[in-house]
Amino acid sequence: MITTVAQMTTEDFRIMLESIVTQTIEKKLTEMMGDPDFGLTVRRSVRDRLIRQQQDVKNGRYGHNFDDAVARMET
């Protein structure tokens, strides 16, 4: 495990810095603009569709197992 910046490669440092900057910008934008969906309700038809999709994923009819997807990406 890398413990200091001096031990990082240039690419590792770039990735770390990019992640920090992205998170900071996203946080600041959320603070400034707020959540545009706050207080809105979800239509029953949309809620029902999301629940069906969730069940389909759970039952293996839709989507991919996370561990299988990671294994495919590693090969």
PQR file with spaces between the fields and no chain letter, atoms N, CA, C, O and H, PARSE charges and radii, in Angstrom:
ATOM       1  N    MET     1       0.844   -1.186    0.000 -0.4000 1.5000
ATOM       2  CA   MET     1       0.000    0.000    0.000 -0.0000 2.0000
ATOM       3  C    MET     1       0.884    1.242    0.000  0.5500 1.7000
ATOM       4  O    MET     1       1.858    1.322    0.749 -0.5500 1.4000
ATOM       5  N    ILE     2       0.544    2.189   -0.827 -0.4000 1.5000
ATOM       6  CA   ILE     2       1.300    3.440   -0.918 -0.0000 2.0000
ATOM       7  C    ILE     2       0.950    4.303    0.285  0.5500 1.7000
ATOM       8  O    ILE     2      -0.224    4.502    0.597 -0.5500 1.4000
ATOM       9  H    ILE     2      -0.247    2.124   -1.436  0.4000 1.0000
ATOM      10  N    THR     3       1.969    4.810    0.951 -0.4000 1.5000
ATOM      11  CA   THR     3       1.720    5.590    2.163 -0.0000 2.0000
ATOM      12  C    THR     3       2.090    7.060    2.013  0.5500 1.7000
ATOM      13  O    THR     3       1.603    7.895    2.776 -0.5500 1.4000
ATOM      14  H    THR     3       2.923    4.648    0.698  0.4000 1.0000
ATOM      15  N    THR     4       2.940    7.392    1.049 -0.4000 1.5000
ATOM      16  CA   THR     4       3.316    8.794    0.878 -0.0000 2.0000
ATOM      17  C    THR     4       3.255    9.167   -0.598  0.5500 1.7000
ATOM      18  O    THR     4       3.326    8.302   -1.471 -0.5500 1.4000
ATOM      19  H    THR     4       3.335    6.714    0.430  0.4000 1.0000
ATOM      20  N    VAL     5       3.121   10.460   -0.866 -0.4000 1.5000
ATOM      21  CA   VAL     5       3.107   10.945   -2.241 -0.0000 2.0000
ATOM      22  C    VAL     5       4.435   10.631   -2.926  0.5500 1.7000
ATOM      23  O    VAL     5       4.464   10.348   -4.124 -0.5500 1.4000
ATOM      24  H    VAL     5       3.063   11.163   -0.157  0.4000 1.0000
ATOM      25  N    ALA     6       5.516   10.678   -2.184 -0.4000 1.5000
ATOM      26  CA   ALA     6       6.835   10.411   -2.761 -0.0000 2.0000
ATOM      27  C    ALA     6       6.930    8.990   -3.320  0.5500 1.7000
ATOM      28  O    ALA     6       7.724    8.735   -4.225 -0.5500 1.4000
ATOM      29  H    ALA     6       5.493   10.908   -1.211  0.4000 1.0000
ATOM      30  N    GLN     7       6.138    8.077   -2.796 -0.4000 1.5000
ATOM      31  CA   GLN     7       6.171    6.694   -3.253 -0.0000 2.0000
ATOM      32  C    GLN     7       5.248    6.452   -4.456  0.5500 1.7000
ATOM      33  O    GLN     7       5.278    5.376   -5.053 -0.5500 1.4000
ATOM      34  H    GLN     7       5.493    8.284   -2.061  0.4000 1.0000
ATOM      35  N    MET     8       4.441    7.438   -4.806 -0.4000 1.5000
ATOM      36  CA   MET     8       3.477    7.275   -5.896 -0.0000 2.0000
ATOM      37  C    MET     8       4.132    7.481   -7.252  0.5500 1.7000
ATOM      38  O    MET     8       5.087    8.243   -7.400 -0.5500 1.4000
ATOM      39  H    MET     8       4.417    8.312   -4.321  0.4000 1.0000
ATOM      40  N    THR     9       3.586    6.776   -8.237 -0.4000 1.5000
ATOM      41  CA   THR     9       3.991    7.061   -9.608 -0.0000 2.0000
ATOM      42  C    THR     9       3.265    8.334  -10.043  0.5500 1.7000
ATOM      43  O    THR     9       2.309    8.764   -9.398 -0.5500 1.4000
ATOM      44  H    THR     9       2.811    6.156   -8.116  0.4000 1.0000
ATOM      45  N    THR    10       3.717    8.914  -11.113 -0.4000 1.5000
ATOM      46  CA   THR    10       3.064   10.115  -11.632 -0.0000 2.0000
ATOM      47  C    THR    10       1.608    9.826  -11.961  0.5500 1.7000
ATOM      48  O    THR    10       0.733   10.651  -11.694 -0.5500 1.4000
ATOM      49  H    THR    10       4.494    8.564  -11.637  0.4000 1.0000
ATOM      50  N    GLU    11       1.345    8.662  -12.537 -0.4000 1.5000
ATOM      51  CA   GLU    11      -0.026    8.288  -12.898 -0.0000 2.0000
ATOM      52  C    GLU    11      -0.891    8.095  -11.655  0.5500 1.7000
ATOM      53  O    GLU    11      -2.041    8.533  -11.639 -0.5500 1.4000
ATOM      54  H    GLU    11       2.055    7.992  -12.754  0.4000 1.0000
ATOM      55  N    ASP    12      -0.364    7.452  -10.618 -0.4000 1.5000
ATOM      56  CA   ASP    12      -1.112    7.287   -9.363 -0.0000 2.0000
ATOM      57  C    ASP    12      -1.453    8.647   -8.762  0.5500 1.7000
ATOM      58  O    ASP    12      -2.569    8.866   -8.290 -0.5500 1.4000
ATOM      59  H    ASP    12       0.571    7.096  -10.631  0.4000 1.0000
ATOM      60  N    PHE    13      -0.486    9.554   -8.782 -0.4000 1.5000
ATOM      61  CA   PHE    13      -0.713   10.893   -8.235 -0.0000 2.0000
ATOM      62  C    PHE    13      -1.768   11.637   -9.050  0.5500 1.7000
ATOM      63  O    PHE    13      -2.627   12.314   -8.485 -0.5500 1.4000
ATOM      64  H    PHE    13       0.421    9.376   -9.165  0.4000 1.0000
ATOM      65  N    ARG    14      -1.707   11.514  -10.383 -0.4000 1.5000
ATOM      66  CA   ARG    14      -2.674   12.185  -11.242 -0.0000 2.0000
ATOM      67  C    ARG    14      -4.089   11.668  -10.958  0.5500 1.7000
ATOM      68  O    ARG    14      -5.036   12.448  -10.864 -0.5500 1.4000
ATOM      69  H    ARG    14      -1.010   10.964  -10.842  0.4000 1.0000
ATOM      70  N    ILE    15      -4.219   10.359  -10.824 -0.4000 1.5000
ATOM      71  CA   ILE    15      -5.526    9.757  -10.537 -0.0000 2.0000
ATOM      72  C    ILE    15      -6.054   10.233   -9.188  0.5500 1.7000
ATOM      73  O    ILE    15      -7.228   10.580   -9.062 -0.5500 1.4000
ATOM      74  H    ILE    15      -3.450    9.725  -10.900  0.4000 1.0000
ATOM      75  N    MET    16      -5.192   10.247   -8.188 -0.4000 1.5000
ATOM      76  CA   MET    16      -5.602   10.694   -6.860 -0.0000 2.0000
ATOM      77  C    MET    16      -6.050   12.153   -6.902  0.5500 1.7000
ATOM      78  O    MET    16      -7.094   12.502   -6.353 -0.5500 1.4000
ATOM      79  H    MET    16      -4.238    9.964   -8.290  0.4000 1.0000
ATOM      80  N    LEU    17      -5.269   12.992   -7.546 -0.4000 1.5000
ATOM      81  CA   LEU    17      -5.576   14.418   -7.623 -0.0000 2.0000
ATOM      82  C    LEU    17      -6.874   14.650   -8.398  0.5500 1.7000
ATOM      83  O    LEU    17      -7.706   15.463   -7.995 -0.5500 1.4000
ATOM      84  H    LEU    17      -4.420   12.708   -7.992  0.4000 1.0000
ATOM      85  N    GLU    18      -7.041   13.941   -9.499 -0.4000 1.5000
ATOM      86  CA   GLU    18      -8.265   14.063  -10.291 -0.0000 2.0000
ATOM      87  C    GLU    18      -9.483   13.675   -9.465  0.5500 1.7000
ATOM      88  O    GLU    18     -10.519   14.336   -9.536 -0.5500 1.4000
ATOM      89  H    GLU    18      -6.365   13.280   -9.827  0.4000 1.0000
ATOM      90  N    SER    19      -9.365   12.623   -8.693 -0.4000 1.5000
ATOM      91  CA   SER    19     -10.463   12.167   -7.850 -0.0000 2.0000
ATOM      92  C    SER    19     -10.827   13.229   -6.807  0.5500 1.7000
ATOM      93  O    SER    19     -12.003   13.514   -6.580 -0.5500 1.4000
ATOM      94  H    SER    19      -8.524   12.086   -8.635  0.4000 1.0000
ATOM      95  N    ILE    20      -9.813   13.801   -6.185 -0.4000 1.5000
ATOM      96  CA   ILE    20     -10.039   14.824   -5.163 -0.0000 2.0000
ATOM      97  C    ILE    20     -10.715   16.044   -5.767  0.5500 1.7000
ATOM      98  O    ILE    20     -11.677   16.568   -5.206 -0.5500 1.4000
ATOM      99  H    ILE    20      -8.858   13.570   -6.369  0.4000 1.0000
ATOM     100  N    VAL    21     -10.213   16.495   -6.913 -0.4000 1.5000
ATOM     101  CA   VAL    21     -10.776   17.675   -7.562 -0.0000 2.0000
ATOM     102  C    VAL    21     -12.220   17.417   -7.983  0.5500 1.7000
ATOM     103  O    VAL    21     -13.086   18.265   -7.773 -0.5500 1.4000
ATOM     104  H    VAL    21      -9.432   16.069   -7.369  0.4000 1.0000
ATOM     105  N    THR    22     -12.485   16.251   -8.577 -0.4000 1.5000
ATOM     106  CA   THR    22     -13.833   15.910   -9.026 -0.0000 2.0000
ATOM     107  C    THR    22     -14.806   15.878   -7.852  0.5500 1.7000
ATOM     108  O    THR    22     -15.907   16.422   -7.935 -0.5500 1.4000
ATOM     109  H    THR    22     -11.781   15.561   -8.748  0.4000 1.0000
ATOM     110  N    GLN    23     -14.395   15.238   -6.760 -0.4000 1.5000
ATOM     111  CA   GLN    23     -15.266   15.161   -5.588 -0.0000 2.0000
ATOM     112  C    GLN    23     -15.528   16.539   -5.013  0.5500 1.7000
ATOM     113  O    GLN    23     -16.645   16.832   -4.585 -0.5500 1.4000
ATOM     114  H    GLN    23     -13.500   14.796   -6.692  0.4000 1.0000
ATOM     115  N    THR    24     -14.516   17.382   -5.000 -0.4000 1.5000
ATOM     116  CA   THR    24     -14.659   18.728   -4.456 -0.0000 2.0000
ATOM     117  C    THR    24     -15.615   19.555   -5.309  0.5500 1.7000
ATOM     118  O    THR    24     -16.469   20.268   -4.781 -0.5500 1.4000
ATOM     119  H    THR    24     -13.609   17.144   -5.347  0.4000 1.0000
ATOM     120  N    ILE    25     -15.469   19.458   -6.617 -0.4000 1.5000
ATOM     121  CA   ILE    25     -16.351   20.206   -7.514 -0.0000 2.0000
ATOM     122  C    ILE    25     -17.784   19.727   -7.371  0.5500 1.7000
ATOM     123  O    ILE    25     -18.703   20.540   -7.280 -0.5500 1.4000
ATOM     124  H    ILE    25     -14.775   18.879   -7.046  0.4000 1.0000
ATOM     125  N    GLU    26     -17.987   18.405   -7.350 -0.4000 1.5000
ATOM     126  CA   GLU    26     -19.338   17.868   -7.204 -0.0000 2.0000
ATOM     127  C    GLU    26     -19.969   18.310   -5.889  0.5500 1.7000
ATOM     128  O    GLU    26     -21.145   18.673   -5.852 -0.5500 1.4000
ATOM     129  H    GLU    26     -17.241   17.744   -7.424  0.4000 1.0000
ATOM     130  N    LYS    27     -19.197   18.279   -4.823 -0.4000 1.5000
ATOM     131  CA   LYS    27     -19.706   18.693   -3.518 -0.0000 2.0000
ATOM     132  C    LYS    27     -20.097   20.167   -3.540  0.5500 1.7000
ATOM     133  O    LYS    27     -21.158   20.542   -3.039 -0.5500 1.4000
ATOM     134  H    LYS    27     -18.242   17.984   -4.854  0.4000 1.0000
ATOM     135  N    LYS    28     -19.243   20.994   -4.118 -0.4000 1.5000
ATOM     136  CA   LYS    28     -19.506   22.428   -4.159 -0.0000 2.0000
ATOM     137  C    LYS    28     -20.733   22.730   -5.016  0.5500 1.7000
ATOM     138  O    LYS    28     -21.559   23.559   -4.633 -0.5500 1.4000
ATOM     139  H    LYS    28     -18.382   20.690   -4.525  0.4000 1.0000
ATOM     140  N    LEU    29     -20.867   22.073   -6.164 -0.4000 1.5000
ATOM     141  CA   LEU    29     -22.032   22.289   -7.020 -0.0000 2.0000
ATOM     142  C    LEU    29     -23.316   21.874   -6.308  0.5500 1.7000
ATOM     143  O    LEU    29     -24.337   22.553   -6.417 -0.5500 1.4000
ATOM     144  H    LEU    29     -20.197   21.400   -6.475  0.4000 1.0000
ATOM     145  N    THR    30     -23.261   20.765   -5.584 -0.4000 1.5000
ATOM     146  CA   THR    30     -24.435   20.315   -4.838 -0.0000 2.0000
ATOM     147  C    THR    30     -24.797   21.329   -3.753  0.5500 1.7000
ATOM     148  O    THR    30     -25.975   21.615   -3.535 -0.5500 1.4000
ATOM     149  H    THR    30     -22.431   20.215   -5.497  0.4000 1.0000
ATOM     150  N    GLU    31     -23.791   21.866   -3.081 -0.4000 1.5000
ATOM     151  CA   GLU    31     -24.040   22.885   -2.061 -0.0000 2.0000
ATOM     152  C    GLU    31     -24.672   24.125   -2.675  0.5500 1.7000
ATOM     153  O    GLU    31     -25.598   24.700   -2.102 -0.5500 1.4000
ATOM     154  H    GLU    31     -22.834   21.633   -3.258  0.4000 1.0000
ATOM     155  N    MET    32     -24.180   24.538   -3.831 -0.4000 1.5000
ATOM     156  CA   MET    32     -24.655   25.767   -4.466 -0.0000 2.0000
ATOM     157  C    MET    32     -26.046   25.594   -5.082  0.5500 1.7000
ATOM     158  O    MET    32     -26.896   26.477   -4.965 -0.5500 1.4000
ATOM     159  H    MET    32     -23.429   24.071   -4.297  0.4000 1.0000
ATOM     160  N    MET    33     -26.266   24.476   -5.722 -0.4000 1.5000
ATOM     161  CA   MET    33     -27.496   24.292   -6.480 -0.0000 2.0000
ATOM     162  C    MET    33     -28.545   23.479   -5.734  0.5500 1.7000
ATOM     163  O    MET    33     -29.735   23.556   -6.043 -0.5500 1.4000
ATOM     164  H    MET    33     -25.575   23.759   -5.817  0.4000 1.0000
ATOM     165  N    GLY    34     -28.107   22.706   -4.761 -0.4000 1.5000
ATOM     166  CA   GLY    34     -29.033   21.860   -4.035 -0.0000 2.0000
ATOM     167  C    GLY    34     -29.476   20.676   -4.879  0.5500 1.7000
ATOM     168  O    GLY    34     -29.023   20.505   -6.010 -0.5500 1.4000
ATOM     169  H    GLY    34     -27.141   22.643   -4.510  0.4000 1.0000
ATOM     170  N    ASP    35     -30.341   19.884   -4.339 -0.4000 1.5000
ATOM     171  CA   ASP    35     -30.871   18.715   -5.030 -0.0000 2.0000
ATOM     172  C    ASP    35     -32.137   19.143   -5.762  0.5500 1.7000
ATOM     173  O    ASP    35     -33.139   19.457   -5.120 -0.5500 1.4000
ATOM     174  H    ASP    35     -30.709   20.023   -3.419  0.4000 1.0000
ATOM     175  N    PRO    36     -32.112   19.163   -7.101 -0.5600 1.5000
ATOM     176  CA   PRO    36     -33.291   19.632   -7.837  0.2800 2.0000
ATOM     177  C    PRO    36     -34.513   18.726   -7.668  0.5500 1.7000
ATOM     178  O    PRO    36     -35.634   19.145   -7.955 -0.5500 1.4000
ATOM     179  N    ASP    37     -34.310   17.504   -7.210 -0.4000 1.5000
ATOM     180  CA   ASP    37     -35.426   16.572   -7.025 -0.0000 2.0000
ATOM     181  C    ASP    37     -35.966   16.556   -5.594  0.5500 1.7000
ATOM     182  O    ASP    37     -36.928   15.848   -5.294 -0.5500 1.4000
ATOM     183  H    ASP    37     -33.400   17.164   -6.976  0.4000 1.0000
ATOM     184  N    PHE    38     -35.344   17.337   -4.722 -0.4000 1.5000
ATOM     185  CA   PHE    38     -35.760   17.333   -3.323 -0.0000 2.0000
ATOM     186  C    PHE    38     -37.227   17.736   -3.205  0.5500 1.7000
ATOM     187  O    PHE    38     -37.654   18.747   -3.763 -0.5500 1.4000
ATOM     188  H    PHE    38     -34.564   17.912   -4.966  0.4000 1.0000
ATOM     189  N    GLY    39     -37.983   16.937   -2.477 -0.4000 1.5000
ATOM     190  CA   GLY    39     -39.379   17.242   -2.225 -0.0000 2.0000
ATOM     191  C    GLY    39     -40.340   16.728   -3.287  0.5500 1.7000
ATOM     192  O    GLY    39     -41.555   16.771   -3.091 -0.5500 1.4000
ATOM     193  H    GLY    39     -37.636   16.115   -2.024  0.4000 1.0000
ATOM     194  N    LEU    40     -39.815   16.241   -4.412 -0.4000 1.5000
ATOM     195  CA   LEU    40     -40.681   15.714   -5.451 -0.0000 2.0000
ATOM     196  C    LEU    40     -41.094   14.287   -5.117  0.5500 1.7000
ATOM     197  O    LEU    40     -40.372   13.570   -4.424 -0.5500 1.4000
ATOM     198  H    LEU    40     -38.828   16.206   -4.572  0.4000 1.0000
ATOM     199  N    THR    41     -42.230   13.890   -5.599 -0.4000 1.5000
ATOM     200  CA   THR    41     -42.688   12.514   -5.391 -0.0000 2.0000
ATOM     201  C    THR    41     -42.530   11.736   -6.693  0.5500 1.7000
ATOM     202  O    THR    41     -42.550   12.301   -7.787 -0.5500 1.4000
ATOM     203  H    THR    41     -42.817   14.473   -6.162  0.4000 1.0000
ATOM     204  N    VAL    42     -42.374   10.445   -6.544 -0.4000 1.5000
ATOM     205  CA   VAL    42     -42.236    9.557   -7.689 -0.0000 2.0000
ATOM     206  C    VAL    42     -43.626    9.021   -8.036  0.5500 1.7000
ATOM     207  O    VAL    42     -44.363    8.552   -7.169 -0.5500 1.4000
ATOM     208  H    VAL    42     -42.358    9.986   -5.656  0.4000 1.0000
ATOM     209  N    ARG    43     -43.965    9.101   -9.327 -0.4000 1.5000
ATOM     210  CA   ARG    43     -45.254    8.558   -9.756 -0.0000 2.0000
ATOM     211  C    ARG    43     -45.309    7.073   -9.434  0.5500 1.7000
ATOM     212  O    ARG    43     -44.289    6.386   -9.463 -0.5500 1.4000
ATOM     213  H    ARG    43     -43.367    9.482  -10.031  0.4000 1.0000
ATOM     214  N    ARG    44     -46.496    6.587   -9.131 -0.4000 1.5000
ATOM     215  CA   ARG    44     -46.673    5.180   -8.774 -0.0000 2.0000
ATOM     216  C    ARG    44     -46.197    4.264   -9.897  0.5500 1.7000
ATOM     217  O    ARG    44     -45.597    3.224   -9.626 -0.5500 1.4000
ATOM     218  H    ARG    44     -47.325    7.146   -9.108  0.4000 1.0000
ATOM     219  N    SER    45     -46.452    4.629  -11.154 -0.4000 1.5000
ATOM     220  CA   SER    45     -46.039    3.777  -12.272 -0.0000 2.0000
ATOM     221  C    SER    45     -44.512    3.663  -12.341  0.5500 1.7000
ATOM     222  O    SER    45     -43.977    2.600  -12.654 -0.5500 1.4000
ATOM     223  H    SER    45     -46.939    5.474  -11.375  0.4000 1.0000
ATOM     224  N    VAL    46     -43.822    4.757  -12.048 -0.4000 1.5000
ATOM     225  CA   VAL    46     -42.352    4.730  -12.062 -0.0000 2.0000
ATOM     226  C    VAL    46     -41.843    3.890  -10.902  0.5500 1.7000
ATOM     227  O    VAL    46     -40.921    3.089  -11.062 -0.5500 1.4000
ATOM     228  H    VAL    46     -44.256    5.621  -11.793  0.4000 1.0000
ATOM     229  N    ARG    47     -42.447    4.076   -9.733 -0.4000 1.5000
ATOM     230  CA   ARG    47     -42.063    3.294   -8.552 -0.0000 2.0000
ATOM     231  C    ARG    47     -42.254    1.795   -8.804  0.5500 1.7000
ATOM     232  O    ARG    47     -41.384    0.985   -8.487 -0.5500 1.4000
ATOM     233  H    ARG    47     -43.196    4.726   -9.603  0.4000 1.0000
ATOM     234  N    ASP    48     -43.393    1.447   -9.373 -0.4000 1.5000
ATOM     235  CA   ASP    48     -43.677    0.033   -9.656 -0.0000 2.0000
ATOM     236  C    ASP    48     -42.675   -0.546  -10.654  0.5500 1.7000
ATOM     237  O    ASP    48     -42.215   -1.676  -10.493 -0.5500 1.4000
ATOM     238  H    ASP    48     -44.100    2.105   -9.631  0.4000 1.0000
ATOM     239  N    ARG    49     -42.335    0.239  -11.694 -0.4000 1.5000
ATOM     240  CA   ARG    49     -41.366   -0.232  -12.687 -0.0000 2.0000
ATOM     241  C    ARG    49     -39.996   -0.446  -12.044  0.5500 1.7000
ATOM     242  O    ARG    49     -39.330   -1.442  -12.328 -0.5500 1.4000
ATOM     243  H    ARG    49     -42.708    1.157  -11.825  0.4000 1.0000
ATOM     244  N    LEU    50     -39.572    0.476  -11.182 -0.4000 1.5000
ATOM     245  CA   LEU    50     -38.281    0.336  -10.500 -0.0000 2.0000
ATOM     246  C    LEU    50     -38.256   -0.906   -9.604  0.5500 1.7000
ATOM     247  O    LEU    50     -37.248   -1.608   -9.533 -0.5500 1.4000
ATOM     248  H    LEU    50     -40.113    1.284  -10.951  0.4000 1.0000
ATOM     249  N    ILE    51     -39.356   -1.164   -8.934 -0.4000 1.5000
ATOM     250  CA   ILE    51     -39.436   -2.355   -8.078 -0.0000 2.0000
ATOM     251  C    ILE    51     -39.364   -3.620   -8.927  0.5500 1.7000
ATOM     252  O    ILE    51     -38.682   -4.574   -8.553 -0.5500 1.4000
ATOM     253  H    ILE    51     -40.175   -0.594   -8.992  0.4000 1.0000
ATOM     254  N    ARG    52     -40.067   -3.639  -10.080 -0.4000 1.5000
ATOM     255  CA   ARG    52     -39.994   -4.800  -10.976 -0.0000 2.0000
ATOM     256  C    ARG    52     -38.573   -5.005  -11.488  0.5500 1.7000
ATOM     257  O    ARG    52     -38.085   -6.135  -11.534 -0.5500 1.4000
ATOM     258  H    ARG    52     -40.621   -2.864  -10.384  0.4000 1.0000
ATOM     259  N    GLN    53     -37.912   -3.923  -11.871 -0.4000 1.5000
ATOM     260  CA   GLN    53     -36.526   -4.032  -12.351 -0.0000 2.0000
ATOM     261  C    GLN    53     -35.614   -4.564  -11.259  0.5500 1.7000
ATOM     262  O    GLN    53     -34.747   -5.399  -11.519 -0.5500 1.4000
ATOM     263  H    GLN    53     -38.309   -3.006  -11.834  0.4000 1.0000
ATOM     264  N    GLN    54     -35.807   -4.086  -10.048 -0.4000 1.5000
ATOM     265  CA   GLN    54     -34.994   -4.547   -8.929 -0.0000 2.0000
ATOM     266  C    GLN    54     -35.194   -6.046   -8.718  0.5500 1.7000
ATOM     267  O    GLN    54     -34.227   -6.772   -8.485 -0.5500 1.4000
ATOM     268  H    GLN    54     -36.512   -3.408   -9.837  0.4000 1.0000
ATOM     269  N    GLN    55     -36.426   -6.511   -8.796 -0.4000 1.5000
ATOM     270  CA   GLN    55     -36.712   -7.939   -8.637 -0.0000 2.0000
ATOM     271  C    GLN    55     -36.108   -8.748   -9.784  0.5500 1.7000
ATOM     272  O    GLN    55     -35.587   -9.842   -9.568 -0.5500 1.4000
ATOM     273  H    GLN    55     -37.212   -5.922   -8.985  0.4000 1.0000
ATOM     274  N    ASP    56     -36.180   -8.204  -11.009 -0.4000 1.5000
ATOM     275  CA   ASP    56     -35.593   -8.892  -12.161 -0.0000 2.0000
ATOM     276  C    ASP    56     -34.089   -9.067  -11.976  0.5500 1.7000
ATOM     277  O    ASP    56     -33.540  -10.129  -12.267 -0.5500 1.4000
ATOM     278  H    ASP    56     -36.603   -7.315  -11.184  0.4000 1.0000
ATOM     279  N    VAL    57     -33.435   -8.032  -11.496 -0.4000 1.5000
ATOM     280  CA   VAL    57     -31.989   -8.124  -11.249 -0.0000 2.0000
ATOM     281  C    VAL    57     -31.721   -9.156  -10.165  0.5500 1.7000
ATOM     282  O    VAL    57     -30.831   -9.996  -10.301 -0.5500 1.4000
ATOM     283  H    VAL    57     -33.880   -7.169  -11.259  0.4000 1.0000
ATOM     284  N    LYS    58     -32.484   -9.089   -9.102 -0.4000 1.5000
ATOM     285  CA   LYS    58     -32.309  -10.016   -7.983 -0.0000 2.0000
ATOM     286  C    LYS    58     -32.505  -11.461   -8.426  0.5500 1.7000
ATOM     287  O    LYS    58     -31.819  -12.361   -7.941 -0.5500 1.4000
ATOM     288  H    LYS    58     -33.206   -8.406   -8.991  0.4000 1.0000
ATOM     289  N    ASN    59     -33.435  -11.682   -9.340 -0.4000 1.5000
ATOM     290  CA   ASN    59     -33.744  -13.039   -9.804 -0.0000 2.0000
ATOM     291  C    ASN    59     -32.908  -13.461  -11.008  0.5500 1.7000
ATOM     292  O    ASN    59     -33.125  -14.537  -11.564 -0.5500 1.4000
ATOM     293  H    ASN    59     -33.992  -10.951   -9.734  0.4000 1.0000
ATOM     294  N    GLY    60     -31.954  -12.623  -11.415 -0.4000 1.5000
ATOM     295  CA   GLY    60     -31.042  -12.984  -12.487 -0.0000 2.0000
ATOM     296  C    GLY    60     -31.586  -12.816  -13.894  0.5500 1.7000
ATOM     297  O    GLY    60     -30.959  -13.268  -14.852 -0.5500 1.4000
ATOM     298  H    GLY    60     -31.778  -11.749  -10.963  0.4000 1.0000
ATOM     299  N    ARG    61     -32.742  -12.174  -14.041 -0.4000 1.5000
ATOM     300  CA   ARG    61     -33.331  -11.988  -15.367 -0.0000 2.0000
ATOM     301  C    ARG    61     -32.815  -10.728  -16.050  0.5500 1.7000
ATOM     302  O    ARG    61     -33.074  -10.516  -17.235 -0.5500 1.4000
ATOM     303  H    ARG    61     -33.252  -11.807  -13.263  0.4000 1.0000
ATOM     304  N    TYR    62     -32.098   -9.902  -15.325 -0.4000 1.5000
ATOM     305  CA   TYR    62     -31.658   -8.621  -15.855 -0.0000 2.0000
ATOM     306  C    TYR    62     -30.363   -8.242  -15.150  0.5500 1.7000
ATOM     307  O    TYR    62     -30.225   -8.463  -13.947 -0.5500 1.4000
ATOM     308  H    TYR    62     -31.888  -10.074  -14.363  0.4000 1.0000
ATOM     309  N    GLY    63     -29.432   -7.684  -15.875 -0.4000 1.5000
ATOM     310  CA   GLY    63     -28.186   -7.243  -15.259 -0.0000 2.0000
ATOM     311  C    GLY    63     -27.187   -8.375  -15.136  0.5500 1.7000
ATOM     312  O    GLY    63     -27.409   -9.485  -15.619 -0.5500 1.4000
ATOM     313  H    GLY    63     -29.545   -7.505  -16.853  0.4000 1.0000
ATOM     314  N    HIS    64     -26.090   -8.070  -14.481 -0.4000 1.5000
ATOM     315  CA   HIS    64     -25.011   -9.029  -14.308 -0.0000 2.0000
ATOM     316  C    HIS    64     -24.559   -9.033  -12.857  0.5500 1.7000
ATOM     317  O    HIS    64     -24.612   -8.011  -12.173 -0.5500 1.4000
ATOM     318  H    HIS    64     -25.910   -7.168  -14.088  0.4000 1.0000
ATOM     319  N    ASN    65     -24.122  -10.178  -12.407 -0.4000 1.5000
ATOM     320  CA   ASN    65     -23.556  -10.302  -11.076 -0.0000 2.0000
ATOM     321  C    ASN    65     -22.302   -9.445  -11.000  0.5500 1.7000
ATOM     322  O    ASN    65     -21.459   -9.496  -11.896 -0.5500 1.4000
ATOM     323  H    ASN    65     -24.079  -11.008  -12.964  0.4000 1.0000
ATOM     324  N    PHE    66     -22.173   -8.662   -9.942 -0.4000 1.5000
ATOM     325  CA   PHE    66     -21.047   -7.744   -9.796 -0.0000 2.0000
ATOM     326  C    PHE    66     -19.706   -8.461   -9.869  0.5500 1.7000
ATOM     327  O    PHE    66     -18.803   -8.021  -10.581 -0.5500 1.4000
ATOM     328  H    PHE    66     -22.858   -8.620   -9.215  0.4000 1.0000
ATOM     329  N    ASP    67     -19.570   -9.559   -9.139 -0.4000 1.5000
ATOM     330  CA   ASP    67     -18.303  -10.291   -9.122 -0.0000 2.0000
ATOM     331  C    ASP    67     -17.960  -10.845  -10.500  0.5500 1.7000
ATOM     332  O    ASP    67     -16.794  -10.849  -10.895 -0.5500 1.4000
ATOM     333  H    ASP    67     -20.303   -9.917   -8.560  0.4000 1.0000
ATOM     334  N    ASP    68     -18.982  -11.319  -11.244 -0.4000 1.5000
ATOM     335  CA   ASP    68     -18.738  -11.810  -12.591 -0.0000 2.0000
ATOM     336  C    ASP    68     -18.293  -10.679  -13.521  0.5500 1.7000
ATOM     337  O    ASP    68     -17.397  -10.855  -14.347 -0.5500 1.4000
ATOM     338  H    ASP    68     -19.929  -11.316  -10.924  0.4000 1.0000
ATOM     339  N    ALA    69     -18.927   -9.525  -13.374 -0.4000 1.5000
ATOM     340  CA   ALA    69     -18.547   -8.378  -14.221 -0.0000 2.0000
ATOM     341  C    ALA    69     -17.111   -7.950  -13.930  0.5500 1.7000
ATOM     342  O    ALA    69     -16.359   -7.645  -14.856 -0.5500 1.4000
ATOM     343  H    ALA    69     -19.655   -9.382  -12.703  0.4000 1.0000
ATOM     344  N    VAL    70     -16.725   -7.925  -12.664 -0.4000 1.5000
ATOM     345  CA   VAL    70     -15.357   -7.560  -12.311 -0.0000 2.0000
ATOM     346  C    VAL    70     -14.378   -8.574  -12.875  0.5500 1.7000
ATOM     347  O    VAL    70     -13.332   -8.200  -13.405 -0.5500 1.4000
ATOM     348  H    VAL    70     -17.336   -8.173  -11.912  0.4000 1.0000
ATOM     349  N    ALA    71     -14.706   -9.845  -12.768 -0.4000 1.5000
ATOM     350  CA   ALA    71     -13.817  -10.902  -13.289 -0.0000 2.0000
ATOM     351  C    ALA    71     -13.645  -10.758  -14.804  0.5500 1.7000
ATOM     352  O    ALA    71     -12.536  -10.936  -15.307 -0.5500 1.4000
ATOM     353  H    ALA    71     -15.556  -10.149  -12.338  0.4000 1.0000
ATOM     354  N    ARG    72     -14.709  -10.441  -15.540 -0.4000 1.5000
ATOM     355  CA   ARG    72     -14.606  -10.245  -16.985 -0.0000 2.0000
ATOM     356  C    ARG    72     -13.720   -9.051  -17.315  0.5500 1.7000
ATOM     357  O    ARG    72     -12.980   -9.084  -18.298 -0.5500 1.4000
ATOM     358  H    ARG    72     -15.610  -10.296  -15.131  0.4000 1.0000
ATOM     359  N    MET    73     -13.786   -8.005  -16.510 -0.4000 1.5000
ATOM     360  CA   MET    73     -12.978   -6.807  -16.755 -0.0000 2.0000
ATOM     361  C    MET    73     -11.497   -7.063  -16.503  0.5500 1.7000
ATOM     362  O    MET    73     -10.640   -6.428  -17.117 -0.5500 1.4000
ATOM     363  H    MET    73     -14.387   -7.978  -15.711  0.4000 1.0000
ATOM     364  N    GLU    74     -11.198   -7.987  -15.605 -0.4000 1.5000
ATOM     365  CA   GLU    74      -9.819   -8.267  -15.252 -0.0000 2.0000
ATOM     366  C    GLU    74      -9.118   -9.144  -16.264  0.5500 1.7000
ATOM     367  O    GLU    74      -7.891   -9.236  -16.239 -0.5500 1.4000
ATOM     368  H    GLU    74     -11.895   -8.503  -15.106  0.4000 1.0000
ATOM     369  N    THR    75      -9.851   -9.793  -17.156 -0.4000 1.5000
ATOM     370  CA   THR    75      -9.241  -10.680  -18.143 -0.0000 2.0000
ATOM     371  C    THR    75      -8.947   -9.957  -19.428  0.5500 1.7000
ATOM     372  O    THR    75      -8.430  -10.557  -20.370 -0.5500 1.4000
ATOM     373  H    THR    75     -10.848   -9.718  -17.176  0.4000 1.0000
